[in-house]
Amino acid sequence: MARQLMDHQISVAPMMDWTDRFCRGFHRSLSARAVLYTEMVTAPAIIHGPRARLLGYASREHPVVLQLGGSEPGELARATALAAPYGYDEINLNVGCPSDRVQSGCFGAVLMKTPGLVARCVRAMQRETDAEITVKCRIGVDDQDPQEALPAFLSRIAEAGLRRVTIHARKAWLQGLSPKDNREIPPLDYPLVHDMKRRFAGLDLAINGGIDDLSAARAQLEVLDGVMIGRAAYHRPWEILGGVDAMLGAPALHESALGAADAMRPLIAEWLDEGARLHQITRHMLGLFHGQPGARGWRRTLSEGASRANSAAEGLALYDQAVDQVREADREAA
């Protein structure tokens, strides 16, 4: 049987080069309730590449979702079958990424133009796993009218049996805007996504895009089933993830960001003993003390020194030094 997620109310967006296993391990240490996503992995990479490295993860990361990229139903089915034994809580199809390398492979946001193909991909994936298949999409691409394109897209994939969709509430412009610009320039259209919930009451709909604090997330949850937070959760992890569990009515894992930093030390030691380098881990943690005393020293110590730590002992010593600087700044500010 598929593993069931605890809930889908808050998730951290899949982000290329960011949400790797070290990032997810750190984020899980801050919240037991947030749903975590892998970076997007292409179906051909799973079929032909280093499968164990691409799909492996730690059991502590649950609930965790694998995001796949692809547009060929047979390839996606094969990749899903190969991923099934790894026990991901869900497998998500990327229909939202506008990057050049995604377009060249004819998947990602460009698939908004071919909802019938997406439906075939979903059906093919569903046949290969007990895990739920989900989709993350945009409201439209290029010259599409989102008022027409989005409901047509949702209707077609719902016919394929899909029940859970995350909608990035911006169009994607496949020509003329960089991936970064596509995350910022196209205007957000929250009312359209809210209207989709009214029109497709049977779908579990989450929203993504421009939601940068928990008060905004709460407001969205009054209308929608879930909220996906991206860069804000990454750059201000304590502010976002440190507060998620309490917001959802569960005990917080830590009372402070310092407590979270102390709790991360055994996991960092484990990773270093396994051969990881400190900078691979702490690059995801630079925003832990955002807006708090000692934040600048924390960032400077880790960003300047982590890449020079040549052993596990040196790495832990540097990490302890960074934490001690914050602790001292916190005492001085009290």
Secondary structure as UniProt FT lines:
FT   STRAND          10..12
FT   TURN            16..18
FT   HELIX           21..30
FT   STRAND          35..42
FT   HELIX           43..48
FT   HELIX           51..55
FT   HELIX           59..61
FT   STRAND          64..69
FT   HELIX           73..83
FT   HELIX           84..86
FT   STRAND          90..95
FT   HELIX           100..104
FT   TURN            105..106
FT   HELIX           108..113
FT   HELIX           115..126
FT   TURN            127..128
FT   STRAND          132..141
FT   TURN            142..143
FT   HELIX           146..159
FT   TURN            160..161
FT   STRAND          164..172
FT   TURN            174..176
FT   HELIX           179..182
FT   TURN            183..184
FT   HELIX           190..199
FT   TURN            201..202
FT   STRAND          204..208
FT   HELIX           214..221
FT   TURN            222..223
FT   STRAND          226..229
FT   HELIX           231..235
FT   HELIX           237..247
FT   TURN            248..249
FT   HELIX           257..273
FT   TURN            274..275
FT   HELIX           278..282
FT   TURN            283..284
FT   TURN            286..291
FT   TURN            293..294
FT   HELIX           295..305
FT   HELIX           306..308
FT   HELIX           312..333
//
